[in-house]
Amino acid sequence: MKNQEIEEKARELADMVGSVAVDENLPLEVIEMTADILKEDCEQIRQAAVDIAEEERAIRLEYSTDTTKGGAAWRAAEQRSTQWYTET
């Protein structure tokens, strides 16, 4: 998704949450608590995505620099398993 598309989707979701708050006549305290929880969840999700990307980079780096016989066997096994998953 492009940055503009992401922003539009985020605005749609925010409008949807706002509509629920207005339609159900929720107290301001509940709306504020919900916003705080959503903000915290978003930060945790963002951090998890960063952590996953770093782990994947580390694995790729280790994989690409492992020239031992065991590393070659591991790469061959991974290629076979990837091929198996794509064929089924």
N, CA, C and O atoms as a CHARMM CRD file, in Angstrom:
* protein
*
  352
    1    1 MET  N      0.83400  -1.18900   0.00000 PROA 1      0.00000
    2    1 MET  CA     0.00000   0.00000   0.00000 PROA 1      0.00000
    3    1 MET  C      0.87200   1.24300   0.00000 PROA 1      0.00000
    4    1 MET  O      1.90700   1.30400   0.66400 PROA 1      0.00000
    5    2 LYS  N      0.43700   2.20900  -0.74500 PROA 2      0.00000
    6    2 LYS  CA     1.15000   3.47500  -0.76700 PROA 2      0.00000
    7    2 LYS  C      0.82400   4.25200   0.50100 PROA 2      0.00000
    8    2 LYS  O     -0.18400   4.00300   1.16200 PROA 2      0.00000
    9    3 ASN  N      1.69400   5.18900   0.82300 PROA 3      0.00000
   10    3 ASN  CA     1.52900   5.98600   2.03600 PROA 3      0.00000
   11    3 ASN  C      0.18100   6.70600   2.05300 PROA 3      0.00000
   12    3 ASN  O     -0.48100   6.76200   3.08900 PROA 3      0.00000
   13    4 GLN  N     -0.22100   7.25100   0.91700 PROA 4      0.00000
   14    4 GLN  CA    -1.49100   7.97400   0.84300 PROA 4      0.00000
   15    4 GLN  C     -2.66300   7.02300   1.08900 PROA 4      0.00000
   16    4 GLN  O     -3.62300   7.38300   1.77000 PROA 4      0.00000
   17    5 GLU  N     -2.58700   5.81100   0.53700 PROA 5      0.00000
   18    5 GLU  CA    -3.65100   4.82800   0.74300 PROA 5      0.00000
   19    5 GLU  C     -3.74300   4.43100   2.21300 PROA 5      0.00000
   20    5 GLU  O     -4.83600   4.25400   2.75100 PROA 5      0.00000
   21    6 ILE  N     -2.58800   4.29400   2.85400 PROA 6      0.00000
   22    6 ILE  CA    -2.56000   3.94500   4.27200 PROA 6      0.00000
   23    6 ILE  C     -3.19500   5.05300   5.09700 PROA 6      0.00000
   24    6 ILE  O     -3.97600   4.78800   6.01000 PROA 6      0.00000
   25    7 GLU  N     -2.85700   6.29800   4.77000 PROA 7      0.00000
   26    7 GLU  CA    -3.44300   7.42800   5.49600 PROA 7      0.00000
   27    7 GLU  C     -4.95700   7.47000   5.31900 PROA 7      0.00000
   28    7 GLU  O     -5.68900   7.72100   6.27600 PROA 7      0.00000
   29    8 GLU  N     -5.42500   7.22700   4.10300 PROA 8      0.00000
   30    8 GLU  CA    -6.87300   7.22900   3.85200 PROA 8      0.00000
   31    8 GLU  C     -7.56400   6.12900   4.64300 PROA 8      0.00000
   32    8 GLU  O     -8.63100   6.34400   5.21900 PROA 8      0.00000
   33    9 LYS  N     -6.95400   4.95100   4.66800 PROA 9      0.00000
   34    9 LYS  CA    -7.53000   3.83000   5.41100 PROA 9      0.00000
   35    9 LYS  C     -7.55000   4.15000   6.90400 PROA 9      0.00000
   36    9 LYS  O     -8.52500   3.84300   7.59000 PROA 9      0.00000
   37   10 ALA  N     -6.49400   4.75800   7.40500 PROA 10     0.00000
   38   10 ALA  CA    -6.43800   5.13000   8.82000 PROA 10     0.00000
   39   10 ALA  C     -7.53600   6.13600   9.15600 PROA 10     0.00000
   40   10 ALA  O     -8.15800   6.05100  10.21500 PROA 10     0.00000
   41   11 ARG  N     -7.77100   7.08100   8.26100 PROA 11     0.00000
   42   11 ARG  CA    -8.84300   8.06100   8.49000 PROA 11     0.00000
   43   11 ARG  C    -10.21500   7.38400   8.48400 PROA 11     0.00000
   44   11 ARG  O    -11.08200   7.71900   9.29100 PROA 11     0.00000
   45   12 GLU  N    -10.40600   6.42800   7.56700 PROA 12     0.00000
   46   12 GLU  CA   -11.67500   5.68500   7.53300 PROA 12     0.00000
   47   12 GLU  C    -11.91100   4.95500   8.84900 PROA 12     0.00000
   48   12 GLU  O    -13.01200   4.98000   9.40000 PROA 12     0.00000
   49   13 LEU  N    -10.86300   4.30500   9.34100 PROA 13     0.00000
   50   13 LEU  CA   -10.99000   3.56700  10.59900 PROA 13     0.00000
   51   13 LEU  C    -11.25600   4.51000  11.76900 PROA 13     0.00000
   52   13 LEU  O    -12.06000   4.20300  12.64900 PROA 13     0.00000
   53   14 ALA  N    -10.58400   5.64700  11.77500 PROA 14     0.00000
   54   14 ALA  CA   -10.81500   6.62600  12.83600 PROA 14     0.00000
   55   14 ALA  C    -12.24500   7.15300  12.78300 PROA 14     0.00000
   56   14 ALA  O    -12.88400   7.33100  13.82000 PROA 14     0.00000
   57   15 ASP  N    -12.74400   7.40300  11.57400 PROA 15     0.00000
   58   15 ASP  CA   -14.13500   7.84900  11.42200 PROA 15     0.00000
   59   15 ASP  C    -15.10100   6.78600  11.92300 PROA 15     0.00000
   60   15 ASP  O    -16.10400   7.09800  12.56400 PROA 15     0.00000
   61   16 MET  N    -14.78900   5.52400  11.62500 PROA 16     0.00000
   62   16 MET  CA   -15.65000   4.42900  12.05700 PROA 16     0.00000
   63   16 MET  C    -15.69900   4.35900  13.58700 PROA 16     0.00000
   64   16 MET  O    -16.77100   4.20100  14.17100 PROA 16     0.00000
   65   17 VAL  N    -14.54600   4.47700  14.22200 PROA 17     0.00000
   66   17 VAL  CA   -14.50100   4.46300  15.68500 PROA 17     0.00000
   67   17 VAL  C    -15.25300   5.66800  16.23700 PROA 17     0.00000
   68   17 VAL  O    -16.00700   5.54600  17.20300 PROA 17     0.00000
   69   18 GLY  N    -15.04900   6.82400  15.62800 PROA 18     0.00000
   70   18 GLY  CA   -15.76100   8.02400  16.07200 PROA 18     0.00000
   71   18 GLY  C    -17.25900   7.88600  15.92600 PROA 18     0.00000
   72   18 GLY  O    -18.01300   8.32700  16.79300 PROA 18     0.00000
   73   19 SER  N    -17.69800   7.27900  14.83900 PROA 19     0.00000
   74   19 SER  CA   -19.13400   7.07700  14.62100 PROA 19     0.00000
   75   19 SER  C    -19.73000   6.18600  15.69600 PROA 19     0.00000
   76   19 SER  O    -20.82200   6.46200  16.19300 PROA 19     0.00000
   77   20 VAL  N    -19.03000   5.12600  16.05900 PROA 20     0.00000
   78   20 VAL  CA   -19.52800   4.23200  17.11100 PROA 20     0.00000
   79   20 VAL  C    -19.64000   4.99300  18.42300 PROA 20     0.00000
   80   20 VAL  O    -20.62200   4.84800  19.15100 PROA 20     0.00000
   81   21 ALA  N    -18.63300   5.80200  18.72000 PROA 21     0.00000
   82   21 ALA  CA   -18.65700   6.56300  19.97000 PROA 21     0.00000
   83   21 ALA  C    -19.84400   7.51500  20.01000 PROA 21     0.00000
   84   21 ALA  O    -20.50300   7.64300  21.04200 PROA 21     0.00000
   85   22 VAL  N    -20.12000   8.17800  18.90100 PROA 22     0.00000
   86   22 VAL  CA   -21.23300   9.12800  18.84400 PROA 22     0.00000
   87   22 VAL  C    -22.57000   8.39600  18.83700 PROA 22     0.00000
   88   22 VAL  O    -23.48100   8.75200  19.58500 PROA 22     0.00000
   89   23 ASP  N    -22.68900   7.36800  17.98900 PROA 23     0.00000
   90   23 ASP  CA   -23.94800   6.63300  17.85900 PROA 23     0.00000
   91   23 ASP  C    -24.36900   5.97800  19.16600 PROA 23     0.00000
   92   23 ASP  O    -25.55700   5.91900  19.48300 PROA 23     0.00000
   93   24 GLU  N    -23.40700   5.49400  19.91300 PROA 24     0.00000
   94   24 GLU  CA   -23.73600   4.80600  21.15900 PROA 24     0.00000
   95   24 GLU  C    -23.69700   5.74100  22.35700 PROA 24     0.00000
   96   24 GLU  O    -23.89900   5.31700  23.49500 PROA 24     0.00000
   97   25 ASN  N    -23.43600   7.01600  22.09400 PROA 25     0.00000
   98   25 ASN  CA   -23.43600   8.02100  23.15400 PROA 25     0.00000
   99   25 ASN  C    -22.54100   7.60400  24.32300 PROA 25     0.00000
  100   25 ASN  O    -22.93900   7.64500  25.48700 PROA 25     0.00000
  101   26 LEU  N    -21.32200   7.20200  23.97000 PROA 26     0.00000
  102   26 LEU  CA   -20.38100   6.75000  24.99200 PROA 26     0.00000
  103   26 LEU  C    -19.87000   7.93100  25.80300 PROA 26     0.00000
  104   26 LEU  O    -19.69500   9.02700  25.27000 PROA 26     0.00000
  105   27 PRO  N    -19.63300   7.71100  27.08600 PROA 27     0.00000
  106   27 PRO  CA   -19.06100   8.78200  27.91400 PROA 27     0.00000
  107   27 PRO  C    -17.64600   9.13800  27.43700 PROA 27     0.00000
  108   27 PRO  O    -16.92400   8.29100  26.91200 PROA 27     0.00000
  109   28 LEU  N    -17.28100  10.36600  27.62500 PROA 28     0.00000
  110   28 LEU  CA   -15.97000  10.84900  27.19600 PROA 28     0.00000
  111   28 LEU  C    -14.84100  10.00700  27.78700 PROA 28     0.00000
  112   28 LEU  O    -13.85100   9.73600  27.10800 PROA 28     0.00000
  113   29 GLU  N    -14.98300   9.59400  29.04300 PROA 29     0.00000
  114   29 GLU  CA   -13.94400   8.79600  29.69700 PROA 29     0.00000
  115   29 GLU  C    -13.71400   7.47800  28.95700 PROA 29     0.00000
  116   29 GLU  O    -12.57500   7.03700  28.80600 PROA 29     0.00000
  117   30 VAL  N    -14.79400   6.85600  28.49900 PROA 30     0.00000
  118   30 VAL  CA   -14.68000   5.58900  27.77100 PROA 30     0.00000
  119   30 VAL  C    -13.97900   5.81900  26.43400 PROA 30     0.00000
  120   30 VAL  O    -13.13500   5.02300  26.02100 PROA 30     0.00000
  121   31 ILE  N    -14.33100   6.89700  25.77400 PROA 31     0.00000
  122   31 ILE  CA   -13.70300   7.22100  24.49000 PROA 31     0.00000
  123   31 ILE  C    -12.20600   7.46900  24.68300 PROA 31     0.00000
  124   31 ILE  O    -11.39000   6.99100  23.89500 PROA 31     0.00000
  125   32 GLU  N    -11.84700   8.21200  25.72300 PROA 32     0.00000
  126   32 GLU  CA   -10.43600   8.49300  25.98700 PROA 32     0.00000
  127   32 GLU  C     -9.66800   7.22500  26.33500 PROA 32     0.00000
  128   32 GLU  O     -8.54400   7.03100  25.87200 PROA 32     0.00000
  129   33 MET  N    -10.27200   6.35600  27.15300 PROA 33     0.00000
  130   33 MET  CA    -9.61600   5.09000  27.50200 PROA 33     0.00000
  131   33 MET  C     -9.41300   4.23400  26.26100 PROA 33     0.00000
  132   33 MET  O     -8.35600   3.62900  26.08100 PROA 33     0.00000
  133   34 THR  N    -10.42600   4.18500  25.40900 PROA 34     0.00000
  134   34 THR  CA   -10.33200   3.40700  24.17500 PROA 34     0.00000
  135   34 THR  C     -9.22100   3.94900  23.28300 PROA 34     0.00000
  136   34 THR  O     -8.44700   3.18000  22.71300 PROA 34     0.00000
  137   35 ALA  N     -9.14400   5.25500  23.16300 PROA 35     0.00000
  138   35 ALA  CA    -8.09000   5.87400  22.34600 PROA 35     0.00000
  139   35 ALA  C     -6.70600   5.54700  22.90700 PROA 35     0.00000
  140   35 ALA  O     -5.78400   5.24100  22.15100 PROA 35     0.00000
  141   36 ASP  N     -6.56300   5.61200  24.23000 PROA 36     0.00000
  142   36 ASP  CA    -5.27500   5.28300  24.85100 PROA 36     0.00000
  143   36 ASP  C     -4.88800   3.83100  24.59500 PROA 36     0.00000
  144   36 ASP  O     -3.73200   3.53200  24.29600 PROA 36     0.00000
  145   37 ILE  N     -5.86100   2.93400  24.71500 PROA 37     0.00000
  146   37 ILE  CA    -5.59800   1.50900  24.48200 PROA 37     0.00000
  147   37 ILE  C     -5.20400   1.27200  23.03000 PROA 37     0.00000
  148   37 ILE  O     -4.25100   0.54400  22.75300 PROA 37     0.00000
  149   38 LEU  N     -5.93800   1.88900  22.09900 PROA 38     0.00000
  150   38 LEU  CA    -5.61700   1.72900  20.67900 PROA 38     0.00000
  151   38 LEU  C     -4.22300   2.27200  20.35800 PROA 38     0.00000
  152   38 LEU  O     -3.48200   1.67400  19.57900 PROA 38     0.00000
  153   39 LYS  N     -3.87700   3.39800  20.95900 PROA 39     0.00000
  154   39 LYS  CA    -2.55900   3.98700  20.72800 PROA 39     0.00000
  155   39 LYS  C     -1.46500   3.05000  21.23900 PROA 39     0.00000
  156   39 LYS  O     -0.46000   2.83400  20.56200 PROA 39     0.00000
  157   40 GLU  N     -1.66200   2.49900  22.43100 PROA 40     0.00000
  158   40 GLU  CA    -0.68100   1.57400  23.00000 PROA 40     0.00000
  159   40 GLU  C     -0.56500   0.31200  22.14000 PROA 40     0.00000
  160   40 GLU  O      0.53800  -0.16200  21.87000 PROA 40     0.00000
  161   41 ASP  N     -1.70600  -0.22500  21.71600 PROA 41     0.00000
  162   41 ASP  CA    -1.69000  -1.40900  20.84900 PROA 41     0.00000
  163   41 ASP  C     -0.94400  -1.11800  19.55200 PROA 41     0.00000
  164   41 ASP  O     -0.15700  -1.93900  19.08300 PROA 41     0.00000
  165   42 CYS  N     -1.19200   0.03700  18.98500 PROA 42     0.00000
  166   42 CYS  CA    -0.53600   0.41800  17.73200 PROA 42     0.00000
  167   42 CYS  C      0.98100   0.48300  17.91900 PROA 42     0.00000
  168   42 CYS  O      1.73400   0.01800  17.06300 PROA 42     0.00000
  169   43 GLU  N      1.42600   1.05500  19.02900 PROA 43     0.00000
  170   43 GLU  CA     2.86000   1.14800  19.29800 PROA 43     0.00000
  171   43 GLU  C      3.47700  -0.23900  19.46200 PROA 43     0.00000
  172   43 GLU  O      4.58200  -0.49300  18.98300 PROA 43     0.00000
  173   44 GLN  N      2.75700  -1.13900  20.14300 PROA 44     0.00000
  174   44 GLN  CA     3.26200  -2.50000  20.32600 PROA 44     0.00000
  175   44 GLN  C      3.33100  -3.24400  18.99500 PROA 44     0.00000
  176   44 GLN  O      4.29200  -3.96900  18.73600 PROA 44     0.00000
  177   45 ILE  N      2.32800  -3.06900  18.16400 PROA 45     0.00000
  178   45 ILE  CA     2.31900  -3.71500  16.85100 PROA 45     0.00000
  179   45 ILE  C      3.45700  -3.18000  15.99100 PROA 45     0.00000
  180   45 ILE  O      4.14500  -3.94200  15.31100 PROA 45     0.00000
  181   46 ARG  N      3.65000  -1.86800  16.02800 PROA 46     0.00000
  182   46 ARG  CA     4.73100  -1.25100  15.25500 PROA 46     0.00000
  183   46 ARG  C      6.09100  -1.78900  15.71200 PROA 46     0.00000
  184   46 ARG  O      6.94600  -2.10200  14.88200 PROA 46     0.00000
  185   47 GLN  N      6.29300  -1.89800  17.03500 PROA 47     0.00000
  186   47 GLN  CA     7.55500  -2.41500  17.56300 PROA 47     0.00000
  187   47 GLN  C      7.74100  -3.88500  17.18800 PROA 47     0.00000
  188   47 GLN  O      8.85000  -4.30800  16.85900 PROA 47     0.00000
  189   48 ALA  N      6.66700  -4.65500  17.23600 PROA 48     0.00000
  190   48 ALA  CA     6.74900  -6.06800  16.85000 PROA 48     0.00000
  191   48 ALA  C      7.14800  -6.20200  15.38600 PROA 48     0.00000
  192   48 ALA  O      7.93900  -7.07800  15.03600 PROA 48     0.00000
  193   49 ALA  N      6.61000  -5.34500  14.53300 PROA 49     0.00000
  194   49 ALA  CA     6.96600  -5.37700  13.10900 PROA 49     0.00000
  195   49 ALA  C      8.44500  -5.06100  12.91500 PROA 49     0.00000
  196   49 ALA  O      9.11100  -5.69000  12.09300 PROA 49     0.00000
  197   50 VAL  N      8.95600  -4.09700  13.66000 PROA 50     0.00000
  198   50 VAL  CA    10.38100  -3.75100  13.58500 PROA 50     0.00000
  199   50 VAL  C     11.22500  -4.93000  14.05900 PROA 50     0.00000
  200   50 VAL  O     12.22400  -5.27500  13.42700 PROA 50     0.00000
  201   51 ASP  N     10.82400  -5.54800  15.17500 PROA 51     0.00000
  202   51 ASP  CA    11.56400  -6.69600  15.70700 PROA 51     0.00000
  203   51 ASP  C     11.59100  -7.85300  14.71500 PROA 51     0.00000
  204   51 ASP  O     12.62900  -8.48500  14.52100 PROA 51     0.00000
  205   52 ILE  N     10.46100  -8.12600  14.09400 PROA 52     0.00000
  206   52 ILE  CA    10.38100  -9.21400  13.11300 PROA 52     0.00000
  207   52 ILE  C     11.28800  -8.92200  11.92500 PROA 52     0.00000
  208   52 ILE  O     12.00400  -9.80500  11.45400 PROA 52     0.00000
  209   53 ALA  N     11.25800  -7.69300  11.44300 PROA 53     0.00000
  210   53 ALA  CA    12.10800  -7.32000  10.30100 PROA 53     0.00000
  211   53 ALA  C     13.58700  -7.48000  10.65300 PROA 53     0.00000
  212   53 ALA  O     14.37200  -7.94900   9.82900 PROA 53     0.00000
  213   54 GLU  N     13.97100  -7.09400  11.87100 PROA 54     0.00000
  214   54 GLU  CA    15.36500  -7.23700  12.29400 PROA 54     0.00000
  215   54 GLU  C     15.76300  -8.70500  12.38600 PROA 54     0.00000
  216   54 GLU  O     16.86500  -9.08000  11.98500 PROA 54     0.00000
  217   55 GLU  N     14.86700  -9.53600  12.91500 PROA 55     0.00000
  218   55 GLU  CA    15.15000 -10.96800  13.00300 PROA 55     0.00000
  219   55 GLU  C     15.30100 -11.57500  11.61200 PROA 55     0.00000
  220   55 GLU  O     16.20000 -12.38200  11.37900 PROA 55     0.00000
  221   56 GLU  N     14.42700 -11.19000  10.68900 PROA 56     0.00000
  222   56 GLU  CA    14.51500 -11.71500   9.32500 PROA 56     0.00000
  223   56 GLU  C     15.81800 -11.29000   8.66400 PROA 56     0.00000
  224   56 GLU  O     16.44800 -12.08400   7.96600 PROA 56     0.00000
  225   57 ARG  N     16.22700 -10.03700   8.87900 PROA 57     0.00000
  226   57 ARG  CA    17.49900  -9.56600   8.32500 PROA 57     0.00000
  227   57 ARG  C     18.66800 -10.36600   8.89200 PROA 57     0.00000
  228   57 ARG  O     19.57700 -10.75800   8.16000 PROA 57     0.00000
  229   58 ALA  N     18.63500 -10.60400  10.20200 PROA 58     0.00000
  230   58 ALA  CA    19.71400 -11.35900  10.83900 PROA 58     0.00000
  231   58 ALA  C     19.77000 -12.78500  10.30100 PROA 58     0.00000
  232   58 ALA  O     20.85300 -13.31700  10.05800 PROA 58     0.00000
  233   59 ILE  N     18.62100 -13.39600  10.11600 PROA 59     0.00000
  234   59 ILE  CA    18.57700 -14.75700   9.57700 PROA 59     0.00000
  235   59 ILE  C     19.11600 -14.77900   8.15400 PROA 59     0.00000
  236   59 ILE  O     19.90600 -15.65400   7.80000 PROA 59     0.00000
  237   60 ARG  N     18.68700 -13.81100   7.33100 PROA 60     0.00000
  238   60 ARG  CA    19.17500 -13.75900   5.94700 PROA 60     0.00000
  239   60 ARG  C     20.68600 -13.54300   5.91200 PROA 60     0.00000
  240   60 ARG  O     21.38700 -14.15400   5.10500 PROA 60     0.00000
  241   61 LEU  N     21.18400 -12.67100   6.79200 PROA 61     0.00000
  242   61 LEU  CA    22.62000 -12.40900   6.83300 PROA 61     0.00000
  243   61 LEU  C     23.37200 -13.66900   7.24000 PROA 61     0.00000
  244   61 LEU  O     24.37600 -14.02900   6.62500 PROA 61     0.00000
  245   62 GLU  N     22.88400 -14.33100   8.27000 PROA 62     0.00000
  246   62 GLU  CA    23.52700 -15.56600   8.71700 PROA 62     0.00000
  247   62 GLU  C     23.47100 -16.62100   7.61500 PROA 62     0.00000
  248   62 GLU  O     24.44600 -17.33300   7.37600 PROA 62     0.00000
  249   63 TYR  N     22.34300 -16.71100   6.96000 PROA 63     0.00000
  250   63 TYR  CA    22.12300 -17.68300   5.89000 PROA 63     0.00000
  251   63 TYR  C     23.06200 -17.41300   4.72100 PROA 63     0.00000
  252   63 TYR  O     23.64200 -18.34100   4.15800 PROA 63     0.00000
  253   64 SER  N     23.20800 -16.15000   4.35800 PROA 64     0.00000
  254   64 SER  CA    24.02300 -15.81000   3.18400 PROA 64     0.00000
  255   64 SER  C     25.51400 -15.92100   3.45900 PROA 64     0.00000
  256   64 SER  O     26.29600 -16.08400   2.52200 PROA 64     0.00000
  257   65 THR  N     25.92800 -15.83800   4.71700 PROA 65     0.00000
  258   65 THR  CA    27.35700 -15.89400   5.03200 PROA 65     0.00000
  259   65 THR  C     27.79900 -17.25700   5.54600 PROA 65     0.00000
  260   65 THR  O     28.99200 -17.47300   5.75700 PROA 65     0.00000
  261   66 ASP  N     26.87000 -18.17400   5.75300 PROA 66     0.00000
  262   66 ASP  CA    27.21100 -19.50400   6.25700 PROA 66     0.00000
  263   66 ASP  C     27.68800 -20.37000   5.09700 PROA 66     0.00000
  264   66 ASP  O     26.88700 -20.86100   4.30100 PROA 66     0.00000
  265   67 THR  N     29.00700 -20.54900   5.01200 PROA 67     0.00000
  266   67 THR  CA    29.57900 -21.32000   3.90600 PROA 67     0.00000
  267   67 THR  C     30.00500 -22.71400   4.34200 PROA 67     0.00000
  268   67 THR  O     30.62200 -23.44400   3.56700 PROA 67     0.00000
  269   68 THR  N     29.68400 -23.08700   5.56700 PROA 68     0.00000
  270   68 THR  CA    30.06900 -24.41400   6.04500 PROA 68     0.00000
  271   68 THR  C     29.23400 -25.48400   5.36900 PROA 68     0.00000
  272   68 THR  O     28.21800 -25.20100   4.73300 PROA 68     0.00000
  273   69 LYS  N     29.68100 -26.70200   5.51900 PROA 69     0.00000
  274   69 LYS  CA    28.94400 -27.82900   4.94900 PROA 69     0.00000
  275   69 LYS  C     27.54200 -27.88700   5.55000 PROA 69     0.00000
  276   69 LYS  O     26.57000 -28.15600   4.84400 PROA 69     0.00000
  277   70 GLY  N     27.43900 -27.63600   6.84600 PROA 70     0.00000
  278   70 GLY  CA    26.12700 -27.62900   7.50500 PROA 70     0.00000
  279   70 GLY  C     25.23400 -26.53200   6.95800 PROA 70     0.00000
  280   70 GLY  O     24.03000 -26.73100   6.79300 PROA 70     0.00000
  281   71 GLY  N     25.81900 -25.37200   6.67500 PROA 71     0.00000
  282   71 GLY  CA    25.04300 -24.27200   6.11000 PROA 71     0.00000
  283   71 GLY  C     24.52000 -24.60700   4.73200 PROA 71     0.00000
  284   71 GLY  O     23.38200 -24.28400   4.39300 PROA 71     0.00000
  285   72 ALA  N     25.35900 -25.25900   3.93400 PROA 72     0.00000
  286   72 ALA  CA    24.92800 -25.66200   2.59000 PROA 72     0.00000
  287   72 ALA  C     23.81000 -26.68700   2.67800 PROA 72     0.00000
  288   72 ALA  O     22.85400 -26.63500   1.90400 PROA 72     0.00000
  289   73 ALA  N     23.92500 -27.62100   3.61900 PROA 73     0.00000
  290   73 ALA  CA    22.87300 -28.63100   3.79400 PROA 73     0.00000
  291   73 ALA  C     21.57700 -27.97300   4.25400 PROA 73     0.00000
  292   73 ALA  O     20.48800 -28.34400   3.81700 PROA 73     0.00000
  293   74 TRP  N     21.71000 -26.99700   5.13800 PROA 74     0.00000
  294   74 TRP  CA    20.52200 -26.29800   5.64200 PROA 74     0.00000
  295   74 TRP  C     19.83200 -25.54900   4.50400 PROA 74     0.00000
  296   74 TRP  O     18.60600 -25.57400   4.39200 PROA 74     0.00000
  297   75 ARG  N     20.62600 -24.88000   3.65500 PROA 75     0.00000
  298   75 ARG  CA    20.04900 -24.15000   2.52200 PROA 75     0.00000
  299   75 ARG  C     19.35600 -25.10500   1.55800 PROA 75     0.00000
  300   75 ARG  O     18.27300 -24.80600   1.05300 PROA 75     0.00000
  301   76 ALA  N     19.98000 -26.25500   1.30200 PROA 76     0.00000
  302   76 ALA  CA    19.37800 -27.23000   0.39000 PROA 76     0.00000
  303   76 ALA  C     18.06500 -27.76000   0.96500 PROA 76     0.00000
  304   76 ALA  O     17.08100 -27.91200   0.24000 PROA 76     0.00000
  305   77 ALA  N     18.05300 -28.03900   2.26100 PROA 77     0.00000
  306   77 ALA  CA    16.82100 -28.52800   2.89600 PROA 77     0.00000
  307   77 ALA  C     15.73500 -27.46400   2.84400 PROA 77     0.00000
  308   77 ALA  O     14.56500 -27.77300   2.61900 PROA 77     0.00000
  309   78 GLU  N     16.12400 -26.21700   3.05000 PROA 78     0.00000
  310   78 GLU  CA    15.14100 -25.13400   3.00100 PROA 78     0.00000
  311   78 GLU  C     14.57400 -24.98600   1.59200 PROA 78     0.00000
  312   78 GLU  O     13.37500 -24.76300   1.42300 PROA 78     0.00000
  313   79 GLN  N     15.42600 -25.10900   0.58900 PROA 79     0.00000
  314   79 GLN  CA    14.94800 -25.01900  -0.79300 PROA 79     0.00000
  315   79 GLN  C     13.96700 -26.14000  -1.10400 PROA 79     0.00000
  316   79 GLN  O     12.95100 -25.91900  -1.76300 PROA 79     0.00000
  317   80 ARG  N     14.27700 -27.35400  -0.62300 PROA 80     0.00000
  318   80 ARG  CA    13.36100 -28.47700  -0.84900 PROA 80     0.00000
  319   80 ARG  C     12.02700 -28.23700  -0.16300 PROA 80     0.00000
  320   80 ARG  O     10.97300 -28.50200  -0.74200 PROA 80     0.00000
  321   81 SER  N     12.06400 -27.73400   1.07500 PROA 81     0.00000
  322   81 SER  CA    10.80000 -27.50700   1.78700 PROA 81     0.00000
  323   81 SER  C     10.01000 -26.38000   1.13800 PROA 81     0.00000
  324   81 SER  O      8.78300 -26.45000   1.06700 PROA 81     0.00000
  325   82 THR  N     10.69000 -25.34900   0.66500 PROA 82     0.00000
  326   82 THR  CA    10.00600 -24.26100  -0.02800 PROA 82     0.00000
  327   82 THR  C      9.37000 -24.77400  -1.30500 PROA 82     0.00000
  328   82 THR  O      8.23700 -24.42000  -1.63300 PROA 82     0.00000
  329   83 GLN  N     10.10300 -25.61000  -2.02200 PROA 83     0.00000
  330   83 GLN  CA     9.57000 -26.18500  -3.25600 PROA 83     0.00000
  331   83 GLN  C      8.35700 -27.05000  -2.93900 PROA 83     0.00000
  332   83 GLN  O      7.36400 -27.01100  -3.66500 PROA 83     0.00000
  333   84 TRP  N      8.42800 -27.82300  -1.87300 PROA 84     0.00000
  334   84 TRP  CA     7.30900 -28.68500  -1.49100 PROA 84     0.00000
  335   84 TRP  C      6.07200 -27.85600  -1.18800 PROA 84     0.00000
  336   84 TRP  O      4.97200 -28.20400  -1.61800 PROA 84     0.00000
  337   85 TYR  N      6.24400 -26.74600  -0.44100 PROA 85     0.00000
  338   85 TYR  CA     5.10300 -25.89400  -0.09700 PROA 85     0.00000
  339   85 TYR  C      4.49700 -25.23200  -1.32500 PROA 85     0.00000
  340   85 TYR  O      3.28100 -25.05400  -1.39200 PROA 85     0.00000
  341   86 THR  N      5.31700 -24.86900  -2.28500 PROA 86     0.00000
  342   86 THR  CA     4.77800 -24.19600  -3.46900 PROA 86     0.00000
  343   86 THR  C      4.11900 -25.17400  -4.42500 PROA 86     0.00000
  344   86 THR  O      3.27200 -24.78100  -5.22800 PROA 86     0.00000
  345   87 GLU  N      4.49300 -26.43200  -4.34900 PROA 87     0.00000
  346   87 GLU  CA     3.89000 -27.43000  -5.22900 PROA 87     0.00000
  347   87 GLU  C      2.55800 -27.93700  -4.70200 PROA 87     0.00000
  348   87 GLU  O      1.71900 -28.39100  -5.48000 PROA 87     0.00000
  349   88 THR  N      2.35000 -27.86500  -3.38300 PROA 88     0.00000
  350   88 THR  CA     1.10300 -28.39700  -2.80800 PROA 88     0.00000
  351   88 THR  C      0.07100 -27.33600  -2.64900 PROA 88     0.00000
  352   88 THR  O     -1.03300 -27.61500  -2.18100 PROA 88     0.00000
